[in-house]
Amino acid sequence: MGFEPTRLVGRDRELAQLAMFLDKAVTDGATVLLTGEPGVGKTALLDATAELAVAKGVRVIRGSGVEYETDISFAALHQLVAALPDELGRLPRPMREALEVALGLGAGLAPSRITVLNAALSLFDEAAAKQPLLLVVDDLHVVDQASRAAVGFVARRLGGRRIGLLGAQRPESGELFPSTGLTEIEVSPLNDADALRLLARHFAHLPPRVRSSVARDAQGNPLAVLEFAGSIHVSGDRTSNEARWPSGPGRDVRALYGARVERLPPRTRDLLLLAALEGSGDIGVLQAAGGPGGLGELSPAERDHLVMVTEDGRAVRFRHPLVRSAVVDGSTGEQRRGAHRRLADALADQPERRGDHLARATTVPDEAVAAVIESAAVASLRRGDADGAVARLRHAAELSPGRADRRRRLSQAAYIAAWVSGHLDLSHEIMREVQGGLAARSLSSATTAGFLALVTEGDVDTAHSLLREAIEQAPAPSALPPQELENALFILTLTSVFSGREEHWRPLLDVLDQLPETSPSAAASLGRIHHDLGSVTDETLRRLDEEILRLKGQSDADVVIRTALIASYLDRLPDCREAVLRVIRDGGAVGSSMPALIFVAIDHMYASRWQAAADAAAELIALCEEMGYHAFAQVGHYFAAMAAAQRGDLDVCQEHCRSIWEWSGPRDLRRLVNHAHQAAARAAVGAADFETAYRHATVICTPGVLPPFNPDAVLSAPDLVEAALRSGRHTEARRHAEAIRDAGIGHLSSRFALTVATVMAMTAAPEDMARSFEEALGLPGAGQWPFEVGRVHLAYGEALRRQRLNREARTQLTAARRHFEELGARPWEARAAAELRATGMTRTVRGRVGEALTPQELEVAGLAAKGLSNPQIASRLFLSARTVSSHLYRVFPKLGITSRGELRDALGSLPPEPPTRL
């Protein structure tokens, strides 16, 4: 069965395209988007396609954007899901609960946005299992953001499914549905001939001249054609050659609908207003809000083709979106407020929707109402709707009688906008509503202002001052509201972390000293851990592991990020990976995705997945620069520099370090400056430039001293110890190794235990050296840190070679070279290969006069050719300067040269060497 060509005048092309779309949708899935001006016929085409679908045995469910619900997340998706209660009940429990929580139909942990989208797609799959399914969504241009994302997600994944998605939107609206990659059909106005045909079909009684005038004034808009002509018919002017229809606003189609609504009985108009403001058309809600008499009073509107009740009797639908607009436009403010109050009462079991209606029903400050709306905002945040939480908090602030409550709620909205949603402009806009000088007197406003100063400008002095003064206003920190104090301490700790200066972290410790022990993921724990890693007890680690396990069902981005931040200091990020990735994939948590990307980079870095770490760093830098979070971008530069250092991309490493120094140096952000020095030191150690490495490492800390609030001193310890040893500073190396041992960090993780064992083995006495290295390599769990294990093998092999235990050295050096080759650590692989050659496991090299160069002579000659002095060569190879001089004395005649300047050319002209024999 096809479309009847006479059903819609002038739409043969569109109807044919939609018939083909439907044929494809029922077998292999398809999406079509109709675009066109209001009244041009989009809704009529949706209706016609839906009728054809039903005739073909396709199940049809419908939804629509409502301009009064654009700030209610998943409002449109709610309409589609509500039509499938049986299928929802058959979904696997995690998916069902994700949809119920996201739509406010149930309570529970907030699902991630991607989980909700996948659950919606699975629901539609379930509905299409027995018969094909057609989803029809009108007015996409006023669909809320979350539902728009859901519809777009589904639309791009229908291939191979028996599901069709048909949508309609206006072309020049504020926020269009993203149509890239989707089939679009532009619905154009009717031509003059088709407009006259339409009039002749429905208004044959009008004189031809009048029909021509109507067609001309309607400009091809079918709805305008019918409504303009209908206004003449309604006026009773059926025969006059001088027929007139209302001028001015009467020619606006919405005004014509308004005139039809105005003629309805008051009770019918009242029910229509409830339906228009409720949004979903839920019969149950309308019956509860409508009061005595039920919905029978809607009959006049049904007979006038303004609304219809769905076949299942569960919902009321407006025949055209402009009817809804006309109903609302024709009501008074008091009528709308009264309808919202009744809807709020009917939605007592849905706190967010109840709060939304209360907000619209209340025009004067009312703390009771404001508190209800604030509770709705908290519920929104818990289910992952950060944007909804921001909107509701702003409504609550508007209705707050007290200035302090108003500032607090606005500040919370601004904080969520910046920290979770990533909307800096919105956050700044909200903060401007908080009167300037009062910010320092409100803890919540100081928290938000401090966070904005930190992440956008790196202004730790302003951020710290605001927060410290706000906290000090209270008689004791424990007297402050718990969540406000938690947020303030978190930002104060972040500020002190980025600063790294005692003038900032010392006051923080003074505050922490007044607080009891708390959750391992709380801000107070972060401050204490950052101050002294060794102070973390086994009990704290156990409790943290339990909290990390609970992240599996946690999608509150703030909770995930704070827990992962603590975990990152204690090598527990792998167990947070799933939750962190959910934050990144969740489009509603753009702000939180930036620290989440930091954790991804850390996870890859410690696991020696350097390309992945570099990719995460690049994504982080790009996102931060785009969104204006410049302080977080510097952390991205650090991981990019570290990845480049490990792989030997020295120019790239230097470029990223320079970016950090240029931005962070003038702001005195010592932690970030130390980050760059750590990357530069790692690059120099890999390149065997130990003097440079020592210079960078000792910027971070003095050998033998682990300053408070400076975790980089621990992270860079192997670099400082090795650089000190290889530059002849043995006392400094031993002193620093002992400081690391005494810091008490070995129990935190296998990586920290390996760090301690490595630096102690590097500085061990000759008689203890082998045992110390073997103990390091035998540590439980060491294998999950491949670079660190390769580094132990290299240091072990070098020490053995210095003791002339070449055979044993080759075993360790071969293992080191294999590790580094697999990881792509080119400079480290080259170091291991050079050491192997120095043990004699190499090809024989002969000079021009036919005399062979020994492996040691070749190594010395190569370094001298690079421009190193005898003392530098001696330091690098653990030889005396006298021995280096002796080697060069023998090398020159073998190569037939007389000066160091000739070494490079002489070595480069050596003949090919025979294959190496192991």
Steps between C-alpha positions, in 0.01 A plus 500: 500500500639843407411858565180618341613780263199711594564494873749788506495751220831587335705253703549215253879533513517502879249216531696283261822563690331418829353179358849390396631597841237287669573200277866519599431569866290187552776275370835670561440815703494859373474862612343800326486859619236739365586869505274791417333816624210488750178386337669381179371147550764313700252374758257394226778297338586345836134404546474356149813293544380375837169393345677314223728334755202374700345366180823310433495343845759735650469611860512879535593701810516877503661781690545871457710785621323746730635853523406516868713193581829579328679518837364165620745226406358197318150652488447390138665160553260454791208515253648224286594277792163548671334346194694175553434393861491127426824508303665707772412229751669238281833680476795368702491654845801733457356649180150531642626671812722734297197622303278522806754704695585727206132570430415552864285186509710334768773561756857379494854587402530739209562319172747644253359670193636227274333234716165676463543531124590133462207402722262706285629329186459160666144591599413583141667176389280312743191676366597409143555133579145395406412768247688788335502828692466858381608783732341834408635816665353838411647842582856376547617861518345535847592156628712520816873448459515160667215360287655654189819308577299181552310539172823573315670200658216269396471654153862415416476139618193367321685310228397134509209567736128498416460852630426825323542848643310787345550849636402855413644839588497861390806607301599822678444427865728575791652153532454263210512125521839383362414351163849420370493164325119470516255511211317832489187591310434872466128570500441808284188717468238394247505663160202714401327222309522254788385763750192561284439123470513472879247781536275353235496167683412640843331832422328454166224734614734801500497712186807444277616857553492455878688171474766670288533777756533244784764306307694817429497616863586153637816494280475124445483411868239220513399558861456870433299419187256286695478720808459825302228345292347343810476836668279620216287192524461540872400865465198389304598697188438212261381672186613860498736588221656751736583246774737615772698311762653650814783734426825549687556231761208304363713405205752338729424132514560485872248778548247306295554194719464733796161612373384136478626430850326812631164365379536185709328466839707632796538152650639368170746788476608427856578137417680602181721736700588219741590276204710772336698575816537137613682418177475123473119482472489232772131423558562398861667828588234702320222315681667561837557869423166554326289424803136387496338433167785311343612551145159483338511877470769465233240380249432842346871540422512151351197571281668821379811298406722688742602197708474124485529218752748230401367157407621347827316771695810596695575844361350813351670638188457842340422476130765760423774660715352842425180394677699453821656843454161656438357342816779643715498838325127531560525446874565756771802493729284405795342217303843363410625526856189325628547219246863459605397479867249226425754313292754528783247343737433221252874429468579469870683171436724655233709761685673651197185552295318619810775751564487625141127568520530662841768729360263615228207529738677729745565867434610627841785374718398192694761302693287187519466492123867589452599210725288257297661620178847474655424140599395437141836641387682260730298213355590616149870503582482154653356356184764669286298798375743782583334748262163433659652550845640837396165617359311389812745662739461827312121471534543428870721806537241721333243390757730528804386770746834513679804652328731240652291212362477671163879543482557144613271349239633716220856414599421130502350534154811682378727237659317211331499688169879541516617182672255242359340645185797695368297816431742773607303781335184392678688470828639853463153628409349346812781633719429849373157460656673445832578855608871558471620589848283240669680208339771495763238481776332190357681168508323361195557814293864513608538137392365571153691826459817329617455210260443734207810704590706181525400316182467796266785729606714288730453772762569292810554805720147632441346154523680419824419836657128473422469150640717553805310812606163332446598198711652715774172690541348194667573439870631156396508315166278229644228763556463555125243314286669165416462506120598865474807432716588195290488697176697787651769269638524323167564822308732631773699176474512520120622856530774395741592208272546722197685758706731268691599796721518475878312827539203319348522146630589590858161675566328203338665266749388726783140452384543125455639467852161614630312229311459131589610210281250450223437311177816420300351682200406813694676831445664485844657164410627644173673781687660264750615254234645775287683639801660168594456186292668289766231587753241287317421194710406151387154559647457809283605299196249230583218752534603670178491166318145450627396844374655428162297179475184705551584713195360226276150626567597865543449757229496816706796651317614696806524184713684311225753778444578553869544128562717457193713797604590330828549171316744665259739576787488142624520302173139387502382662180458175302206409725344842435540476124143397414342777707745762371429404138128535567558859608692571179237340277217679680428815302337658805823513701737693276664677793567178688627332184812719514632360829373161381730530197785580739435170676490314169839650410642403842369147466659459157824665610557275798417194288757615239234548230662820388323553170166463677621740769605750235162466327313563825725797571436647155124459544524660844701798374261560209189474719642724773610769259165490324304522826734747675638271774860610450639362828381148413659540154842531667454155653437375148829653389674316785378157389576582139853595607542181704380280213740675262785465750449127533498453125797724435312779325716762667385797293135420571577457869680833511213674323244381754731581791548849362121545478471414868786724609374796298143476637561371852828671585371859512204380710734322743318168457782290636332165465459553128853637469624187679301287258696648211832449678406139567433439130822679403697293753352176367590596143857584604549174692377304201749684279777433759543874553532466875621852578189647338281241670648584839445870446129449422441243774651719770262783414224270627677425828840500665665154516408333825199726565136415421312826556135493617235549238741397224415152365720568197796452734396134532406455134834636378715317758645234264603773255672708768680199651625372164602846379690558824679166475596539136622854552729395784280623788489171689436656842197692372368186330523292816346776709200529270453123478493478878246784517272310262542185709420685822193672351299183564341482156590142412172356631282727283531298180735267314624797295600695808662187644692460172609866513640457850673171412647645179664806654632293791648246259657775288681635806573168669852398597670274244459193716124567541432614145393171338276400791332842502423494129371144516269599783371791294426277200332245722248740658136379469310695236809660349411368156213746458755784477700395190713813462607496864593129469704573187675776686594261784645254246702782341638630828576144612682422175701822517607424856603147408703625205683746725597200712622331178233231533428529129324169456251574779469858377396382153203312649366813667583734216337272245184497713514879527544545128208266431274689743586837354470380141150366568400826666644724229737665750766574238759686711482239773530222246808675358652522847448128556648420158803716570558326829472164326763604252722604788478148641644362179168372366546685175653483161871563467606838364828549328690820435656612177837350590336165562510499874177415686326747733387342822137550603611738774714699257212522256268631774751761614573608144131539421442728799810704423377541142181652641704768673507370855805580708709230669345566845149483350581172326647365820186592694269341246697173473601481864868521410777727618606792282844341478352178355305700242818678397680167463224361279513802270880479489463148354202586277664779300774292340260212435275735305792680335408841642678752721221713656153474657358707217563212260317238708153550351615449140728213591229308683252571223728349237544165674412198284181296557517271797424128509180385672496500878538162668328465833 
